[in-house]
């Protein structure tokens, strides 16, 4: 899968994504991540890509043409001179106006062979070029960042780990929080007793069926306590609620 990030700060993107699991996946050729410097398409020797806002307002706005040319540079051959190819890559604009990233959305994005992620800065980007090239706006939360680079890295990390070969096996992410619609259960490792706290007996029983059920119910319990809003989307049986409330009683 290929990711092309259009940004004013390519080093920030490459430095972040060049480490750990994502970096190793790129080295293996499973992923391709490029960071395109929009300033390279400024058309002037100063690399200036912004200007004052029409209608007044503070700050500067990124101009259409540098963003447009940066986008064309990752599209390959255009159908007509100066035009966008008919088979253009899916383009995402990182924006606080966008729908909030979820695990379901990340899974949906894995179906694309090539994603272009556009990062704004300053007061944003001229709406005309957004209307021309962007397929969807995406946010990582209801807050505002100084630029879209951090958000773009979050999207790439979230999507990449579901690409075959990036993680050791599907189980590495299938049982994680949000993958089943609820939070992941608590996890434990050696030693069996630490600070007089013991690992739950079922987790060292070797009974895989009981362990799986323990994880499911405790995941639902943690969701109820931490993210009750998520339970609204789940069909929880009366028997499961009984087990959840038994955990609460024991605590």
N, C-alpha and C positions, 0 to 999 in steps of 0.2 A: 504494500500500500504506500502511496506517495502523499506527503504533506508538503504544501508550499505555503509559507507564511510571508505575507506582504507586510513589511514593517519599517519603521525608521531606526530600529535598534536590533539588527540581525544577530549581533554577538550575544545579546541577552538571551535570545531564543536558543541559539546553538549551544551556548554554555550550559544552560539548564537541561536541555534534552540530550546532551552528549554524554551524560553520566548514567551509571547504574543500568537497569534492565533495558530501558529504551535505547540507550547508547549502544549496548551490546547487540540489540536486535538490528540496529542500523548497520553495525559492523558486519553482521551475518548476511545482510542484504534482504532481510525480511521487511524492513521499513526503509523508506527514503524520505529524509527530512531536509528541505532547503529553506533558507531564510533569504528572501529577496529584499534588498535595500531600496525602498521607494525613492530615496534621494538620487539614486543612479539614473533616474528618469526625469529629473527636474528640468532639464533643458537649459540650465544656466550653470555657470562655473562655481556658484556659491552653494549649490545643493539646496536652494530655497524651494520648498514645496507648499508653503502656506501663505495666507494673506488675511487681511482684515475682513470682518463679516459685513455683508450688506444688511442694512436695517439697524445697524448699531449693535452694541454688545461688546463685552470685554473678551480678550484673548484672540487667538488666530485660528483659522480653519484650513484644513488640508484641501488642496485644490484637486480638481477633477483629473486633469491630464496626467500628472505623474502617477497617480493611483491607477488610472486606466492603462497606461503603457506598461506599468509593472505587472498588471494582470495579464495583458496580452503576452508578455514575455514567458509566461508559464503555460500558455494555452497551445503553443505550437503554431502551425500554419493557419492563418485566417482564411475564410472563404473568399473574402474580398479585401482589397487594400484598406487597412484601418478598421476592419470589422472583426467581430468576435466569432470564433469558429462555432459551427452548429453543434458540435459535440464538446462544448466547453466543460471544464471541471466544475464540480459543485462548489459554490463559493459561500463562505460563512463570514459574516461581519460580527466581530465581538463587540457587543453593545449592551449597556444596561437596559435598553428598551426591548431586548430580545427575550424569548422564552428561556426559562432557567434550565440549564443542563441537568439531565437526569440520567440514570443508568440505562433506562429504556431508550432515550435519545442517543446515547453513546453507542448502544448496540445497533441502532438504526443506521448510524453513520459508518459502521464497518462495511456496509454493502457497497460503498464507493471505492473505486480504485484510486481516485485522486481527489483530495480535498484541498481547496485553497482557503486559507484563513487570513482575513484582512484585519489588521490592527490599526485602530485610530489613535490619535494623540491630539494634544492641545484641546480645542473645543470640538473636535470631531472631524468629519469629512463632508464635503459638499454633497448634498442629497442627490444631485443629478447622476453622479457616477455610481452611487450606491444603487439607485434605481436601475442602472444599466447592467451591472455585473453581479450583484448580490442575490443569492437564492434564499437565504434566510439569515435573520439576526439571532444571535445566541448570547446568553449571559451566564455567568457562573454564580450569580447571587444578586440579591437586591441591595447593591451598594455600588459605588463608583470608584474606579481605579484611575491612576494617572495615565494609563495606556492599556492597550489590549494585549500586550505581549504575555504577561503573566497568565491571563485568561486563556490565551491561545495554547500555552504550554499545558495548562490543566486539561483542555479538550484533547490534545494530542496524547497525553499520558493516559487519560481515561479510555479513549478509543483504542489506542495501540495495544493495551494489555489484553484485549479480546481478539486480537489477530492471531491466528494459529501460528505457533512457533515462538511467539514473544515470551510467554510464560511456559514453564515445563509441561503443564497439561491443563485441560479445561477446569479440573477440580480446583486449580489454584485461584480461580476467580468465581466459579459457579456457586460456591457456598458462601461467598462474602456478603457483607451487608448490602442491601438493596437489590441483589440479583434475583431473589425470590419474592421481593415485595416487602420484606421485613428485615430487621437488623440481624447481624451475625451473633451467634451465641458466644459467651465467654470462652476463652481458650487457655490452655495450661501446658507447662513443660516441666522438666525436672528442676529441682528435687520435688518429691511427692509432698513434703511438708516444708513450709517456709513461714517463719514468724508465727509458728503454731497454727498456721492455716493449711489444711489438707486439700489436695486435689479431690474433686467429687469422685466417689468410688466408681460410679458407672464409667468414668473416663479411663480408668485403668483396668476395667473388667474384661476387656477383650471381646465383649459382646457388641458386634458392630450394629446390629439392629437397634439395640437399646441406646447405644451412643448416638445414632442418627436421630432417634426420637427425642432424646434428651436435648440435643442441639436445636431441634426444631421448636420444641416447646419453650426452651429458655431464650431462643431468638425472638419468639413471639412475646414473651414476658418483657424482655428488654425494650422491644418496640413499644409495648403498652406504657412502660414507665418513661421512656425517653422521647419517643416520637409517636404519640397516640394518633396524630393526624394520618399516619401511614396505614393504621388499622382500618380506616374508613373504606379503603380500597380492597380489603381482604374479606373473604367469607369464612369467618371463624366459627367452628361448630361449638355447641354447648359443652361437649366433652372436652374440647381444647380449653375453653374458658374455665372449666372446672380445674384443669391441671394448672393453668396460669394462676388462678386464685390460690391454689394450694402452695405454690411457690411463694406467693406474697404472704401467706399465713405463716409459713416456716421461717420467713425472714423477720 
